[in-house]
Amino acid sequence: MSAENGSGGSMAFVAGLFLGTLAGVTTALLIAPASGREIRTALSRGAKRLVAQTTELIPEEWSAIAEEEITREIIANVSSLRSAGL
């Protein structure tokens, strides 16, 4: 295995770990007894914190990709919350 393949695998693992954590946090917040506004605020804060932590762990290119993915996830989650009436 070349160093390049190992690095790509590490980045994929970090990205997967990051997105899995985001999905878990989102699910936990959705089933928590809180108002829609509180949940959206918590999601936003959590996403910003995760982006900040991720940028410390991965190169700039991966950070931009992760940030875009997080933004898509947040938009989808907020849309779901709104359609659910929260």
QUIZI-V536294 format. One record per pair of residues at least 24 apart in sequence whose C-alpha atoms are under 10 Angstrom apart, sorted by sequence separation. I is the first residue (numbers start at 1). J is the second residue. D is the distance in whole Angstrom. If there is no record, write none. Layout:
((I & J & D) (I & J & D))
//
This chain:
((22 & 46 & 8) (47 & 71 & 8) (22 & 47 & 7) (44 & 70 & 10) (47 & 73 & 10) (44 & 71 & 10) (47 & 74 & 8) (22 & 50 & 8) (21 & 50 & 9) (44 & 74 & 7) (19 & 50 & 10) (43 & 74 & 7) (18 & 50 & 8) (18 & 51 & 9) (40 & 74 & 9) (43 & 77 & 9) (44 & 78 & 10) (18 & 53 & 10) (43 & 78 & 9) (18 & 54 & 8) (40 & 77 & 9) (40 & 78 & 7) (15 & 54 & 9) (39 & 78 & 9) (14 & 54 & 8) (37 & 78 & 10) (40 & 81 & 8) (36 & 78 & 9) (39 & 81 & 9) (40 & 82 & 10) (14 & 57 & 8) (15 & 58 & 9) (14 & 58 & 8) (37 & 81 & 10) (36 & 81 & 7) (37 & 82 & 10) (11 & 57 & 9) (36 & 82 & 8) (40 & 86 & 9) (11 & 58 & 7) (15 & 62 & 8) (19 & 66 & 8) (23 & 70 & 10) (26 & 73 & 9) (30 & 77 & 9) (39 & 86 & 9) (10 & 58 & 9) (11 & 59 & 9) (14 & 62 & 10) (15 & 63 & 9) (18 & 66 & 8) (22 & 70 & 8) (26 & 74 & 9) (36 & 84 & 9) (38 & 86 & 10) (36 & 85 & 8) (37 & 86 & 7) (12 & 62 & 9) (15 & 65 & 9) (16 & 66 & 10) (19 & 69 & 8) (23 & 73 & 8) (27 & 77 & 10) (30 & 80 & 10) (36 & 86 & 4) (11 & 62 & 8) (15 & 66 & 7) (19 & 70 & 8) (22 & 73 & 9) (23 & 74 & 10) (26 & 77 & 8) (30 & 81 & 8) (35 & 86 & 7) (14 & 66 & 10) (18 & 70 & 9) (22 & 74 & 9) (34 & 86 & 9) (15 & 69 & 10) (19 & 73 & 9) (23 & 77 & 10) (30 & 86 & 10))
//
